[in-house]
Each structure stands twice: as C-alpha cells, then as structure tokens.
Amino acid sequence: MERIQTEAQYNELIQGDGITVIKYDATWCPDCKTLDKFIPDIMAKHPDKKFYALDVEQLENVSSQNDVRGIPSLLVYKDGKKIAHLHSKFAKTPGEVSEYLETLESKN
C-alpha cells in the first residue's frame, strides 16, 4: 500500500476518480500492525477502490481536518469529499473492515 508523504499528495489523491480509502496509522500502533496483516486480502477483494496509508504523526494537519482521533481509522473519499469514516474501535478485525466496505458499496 502506497504511503502518502505530503498534504499536496493527499489532496491530489482524494480528488481522483472512484473511491479512495486511506488508512490512518502510526508506526508505534499495535492495532495498526494487526490491520496491516489482513488488509492486503481485503484490498484484493475490492479492486475497484484505491488504498493508501497515512501516518497521523507526519501529517497531523490532515488528520485533524478529518477528525481522526483514534488509529487505525479507515476514511473513504469520493470526488474530494470524505464520505465515510471507520473509527479505530471498529477497525480491529477482517470482518469489521470487510463489512464496512460492503455497506459502503450498498450506499453508492
């Protein structure tokens, strides 16, 4: 999963066509490392979405603008707007993340 390095890169990616999913994380976060173990399988099941990662400590301004208060969090963007936010307490198992993405699809 490509890691977003700058605020400009973030702004460009969320403006892209289709749905963009950004995983907000930090290097020290144990729950983030757990999510990293199963997110590749979930990404493979959702080839229609673009997935990226963003370190909340490197891009604090972006995290703050998006109300990220816990990690890992998965935020979903479409046409430059945040359309969904899976908070950290609900992003701990493959089932929770899969169900979130499937529910999102039914809304579109």
C-alpha positions in Angstrom: 0.0 0.0 0.0 1.4 3.3 -1.1 2.1 5.8 1.8 1.0 9.4 1.4 4.0 11.6 2.2 2.7 15.2 1.8 -0.5 17.2 2.2 -0.4 18.1 -1.5 -0.2 14.4 -2.4 -3.2 13.7 -0.1 -5.2 16.5 -1.7 -4.5 15.1 -5.2 -5.3 11.5 -4.3 -8.7 12.3 -2.8 -9.7 14.2 -5.9 -9.2 11.1 -8.1 -11.9 9.2 -9.9 -13.7 6.5 -8.0 -13.4 5.7 -4.3 -10.2 6.2 -2.3 -9.6 4.5 1.1 -7.0 5.9 3.4 -5.7 4.0 6.4 -4.6 6.5 9.1 -2.0 4.9 11.3 1.3 5.4 13.2 4.5 3.3 13.4 4.1 2.7 17.1 0.5 1.5 17.0 -0.1 -2.3 17.7 -3.6 -2.3 16.3 -2.3 -0.7 13.1 0.2 -3.6 12.7 -2.6 -6.1 13.2 -4.7 -4.3 10.5 -1.6 -4.5 8.2 -1.7 -8.3 8.5 -5.1 -8.7 6.9 -5.7 -5.5 4.8 -3.9 -7.0 1.7 -6.7 -9.7 1.5 -9.4 -7.0 1.8 -7.7 -4.8 -0.8 -7.7 -7.8 -3.2 -11.4 -8.2 -2.7 -12.0 -4.5 -3.6 -10.0 -3.9 -6.8 -12.4 -1.0 -7.6 -11.0 1.1 -4.8 -7.7 2.8 -4.3 -6.0 2.2 -1.0 -3.3 4.4 0.7 -1.8 4.8 4.1 -1.1 8.0 6.0 0.9 8.4 9.2 -1.0 10.7 11.6 2.2 12.0 13.2 3.7 13.0 9.8 0.6 14.7 8.5 -1.1 16.0 11.7 -2.9 18.8 9.9 -4.7 16.3 7.5 -5.5 14.0 10.4 -7.0 16.9 12.4 -9.0 18.2 9.4 -10.6 14.7 9.1 -11.4 14.3 12.8 -9.1 11.3 13.2 -9.0 10.7 16.9 -8.0 7.1 17.0 -5.9 4.8 14.9 -6.1 2.8 12.9 -9.0 4.5 11.1 -10.2 4.0 7.6 -11.6 7.0 5.8 -13.3 6.9 2.4 -13.3 9.7 -0.1 -15.1 10.3 -3.3 -14.8 13.4 -5.6 -12.7 15.1 -3.0 -15.1 14.6 -0.1 -15.0 12.3 2.9 -18.0 10.0 2.6 -17.3 7.5 5.4 -15.1 7.0 8.5 -14.5 3.7 10.2 -13.2 4.7 13.6 -10.4 2.7 15.3 -12.6 0.8 17.7 -14.4 -0.8 14.7 -11.3 -1.5 12.5 -9.8 -4.4 14.5 -10.9 -7.5 12.6 -11.1 -8.5 9.0 -14.9 -9.0 9.4 -15.4 -5.5 10.7 -13.4 -3.9 7.8 -15.0 -6.1 5.1 -18.5 -5.4 6.4 -17.7 -1.6 6.4 -16.6 -1.6 2.8 -19.5 -3.8 1.7 -22.0 -1.5 3.5 -20.3 1.4 1.8 -20.9 -0.2 -1.6 -24.6 -0.5 -1.0 -24.9 3.2 -0.4 -23.4 4.1 -3.8 
